Amino acid sequence: MTLLAQNPLDAETKAHEHEDGHQTQLRLWLRLLSFSALVESQIRRRLREDFRTTLPRFDLMAQLERADDGMTLNELSKRMMVTNGNVTGLVERLVAEGLVERRPAPKDRRAQFVRLTPLGRRLFQHMAGAHGRWLAVLFSGLDEKEMEEMMALLGKAKLSAREALSRGELEIP
């Protein structure tokens, strides 16, 4: 049974029922959300089942993998768009497992630099390879040209949203 047959009236379909002058924008927004939720739920499930880890841990390790010298907890929290408290808890658990190490920042002893250990780097590379294969399967219905077109259109949509925000168009009068 296909997903559509299981749930023929999803939020996107229901949005089509309401004529409010912004139907296309709402349908697009709901399609983006439903697609993102679908992919994210599968990635979360596979990380949990295959590696006994979570998406936030994977994301933190991905940030550290790109920074050979490590980064501060504050930098990590900004890049991950979460609070310092969330990052601190994740780092504590990864340190306890020997996947991440901490050291004082050279110019500010109050700040902590964190980086992947060799074990953490090997584990992340293994997870990242699997993650890439999962995404390849989830996107297998699209060819390279279609993915490039989607990237270009999503980039244009992101720019449009940023420009509208910079003009203050969502401010309440």
JOSUL-V105846 format. One record per backbone hydrogen bond with DSSP energy under -1.0 kcal/mol. CO is the residue of the C=O (numbers start at 1). NH is the residue of the N-H. E is the energy in kcal/mol with one decimal. If there is no record, write none. Layout:
((CO,NH,E) (CO,NH,E))
This chain:
((2,6,-1.8) (3,7,-2.2) (10,14,-2.4) (11,15,-2.0) (12,16,-1.0) (14,17,-1.3) (15,18,-1.1) (22,26,-2.5) (23,27,-2.7) (24,28,-2.6) (25,29,-2.6) (26,30,-2.7) (27,31,-2.3) (28,32,-2.6) (29,33,-2.5) (30,34,-2.8) (31,35,-2.5) (32,36,-2.6) (33,37,-2.8) (34,38,-2.1) (35,39,-2.5) (36,40,-2.8) (37,41,-2.4) (38,42,-1.6) (39,43,-2.4) (40,44,-2.9) (41,45,-2.1) (42,46,-2.6) (43,47,-2.6) (44,48,-2.3) (45,49,-3.0) (46,50,-3.0) (47,51,-1.7) (47,53,-1.5) (48,52,-1.1) (54,58,-2.3) (55,59,-3.0) (56,60,-2.4) (57,61,-2.5) (58,62,-2.3) (59,63,-2.1) (60,64,-2.1) (61,65,-2.3) (62,66,-1.1) (64,67,-1.2) (67,70,-1.8) (71,114,-2.6) (72,76,-2.4) (73,77,-2.6) (74,78,-2.1) (75,79,-2.6) (76,80,-2.5) (77,82,-1.9) (83,87,-1.9) (84,88,-3.0) (85,89,-2.1) (86,90,-2.0) (87,91,-3.0) (88,92,-2.6) (89,93,-1.9) (90,94,-2.3) (91,95,-2.8) (92,96,-2.2) (93,97,-1.3) (94,99,-2.6) (94,100,-1.1) (95,98,-1.7) (99,117,-2.1) (101,115,-2.1) (103,113,-3.9) (108,111,-1.7) (111,105,-2.6) (113,103,-2.5) (114,71,-2.0) (115,101,-3.0) (117,121,-2.8) (118,122,-2.3) (119,123,-2.5) (120,124,-2.7) (121,125,-2.5) (122,126,-1.9) (123,127,-2.6) (124,128,-3.5) (125,129,-1.9) (126,130,-1.8) (127,131,-2.9) (128,132,-2.4) (129,133,-1.8) (130,134,-2.6) (131,135,-2.3) (132,136,-2.1) (133,137,-1.9) (134,138,-2.5) (135,139,-2.1) (137,140,-1.3) (139,142,-2.2) (143,147,-2.2) (144,148,-2.4) (145,149,-2.4) (146,150,-2.5) (147,151,-2.5) (148,152,-2.4) (149,153,-2.7) (150,154,-3.0) (151,155,-2.4) (152,156,-2.2) (153,157,-2.4) (154,158,-2.5) (155,159,-2.3) (156,160,-2.3) (157,161,-2.3) (158,162,-2.5) (159,163,-2.6) (160,164,-2.3) (161,165,-2.4) (162,166,-2.4) (163,167,-1.6) (164,169,-2.2) (165,168,-1.4) (168,171,-1.4))
